[in-house]
Amino acid sequence: MAKLLILLILAIVSTVSSLRCYEGTVKGLESNAQTPKKECGGMSNYCIQRIDKKSGEMRRECSSWSDEHSMEEKCPMAGCHFQTKDSTFCCCQFDECNEWKGDGTEFKAGETTVQKAVPSAPKLSDVVMPTAASRKNVRKNEDDTVRIPTTPAPTRKSSLVELP
């Protein structure tokens, strides 16, 4: 019973203190787009960003199990370290720290922009509600139900075909 309690406490602590990183792919090395935030699993101790100069993409993510075994070598301190001709590897160990420019330098405060995937809904103050004055064509029934005129549905032609 005591072992079960200790495991439960460790699971709660690891969930509460899990690392939060940016995750997603940014097209274009000049882009300052911000990717969504993600709660990393308990195995992730690093936020990473891979900059691929050949494809012009930046991939931000939580470290995976395969990354973890070599992270001390790849990431002696926060920043961009492991570089080849066509790629740069950047890493850090605190929440939401993996946003670097395509050249491996850090963004300054306010330089990144959140990309909206879906247009936002109108603000409530922009919505115009009908008033009594604008409801001239509204008819009332005897039971005080308001009926608003609508376009009638199109009439359907019969799909039956008469054979000779």
HELIX and SHEET records of a PDB file:
HELIX    1   1 ALA A    2  VAL A   16  1                                  15    
HELIX    2   2 TRP A   65  GLU A   68  1                                   4    
HELIX    3   3 MET A   71  LYS A   74  1                                   4    
HELIX    4   4 LEU A  124  ASP A  126  5                                   3    
SHEET    1   A 2 ARG A  20  TYR A  22  0                                        
SHEET    2   A 2 LYS A  37  GLU A  39 -1                                        
SHEET    1   B 5 GLY A  24  LYS A  27  0                                        
SHEET    2   B 5 GLU A  57  CYS A  62 -1                                        
SHEET    3   B 5 CYS A  47  ASP A  52 -1                                        
SHEET    4   B 5 SER A  87  CYS A  92 -1                                        
SHEET    5   B 5 GLY A  79  GLN A  83 -1                                        
SHEET    1   C 2 ALA A  33  GLN A  34  0                                        
SHEET    2   C 2 THR A 113  VAL A 114  1                                        
SHEET    1   D 2 ARG A 139  LYS A 140  0                                        
SHEET    2   D 2 VAL A 146  ARG A 147 -1                                        
END                                                                             
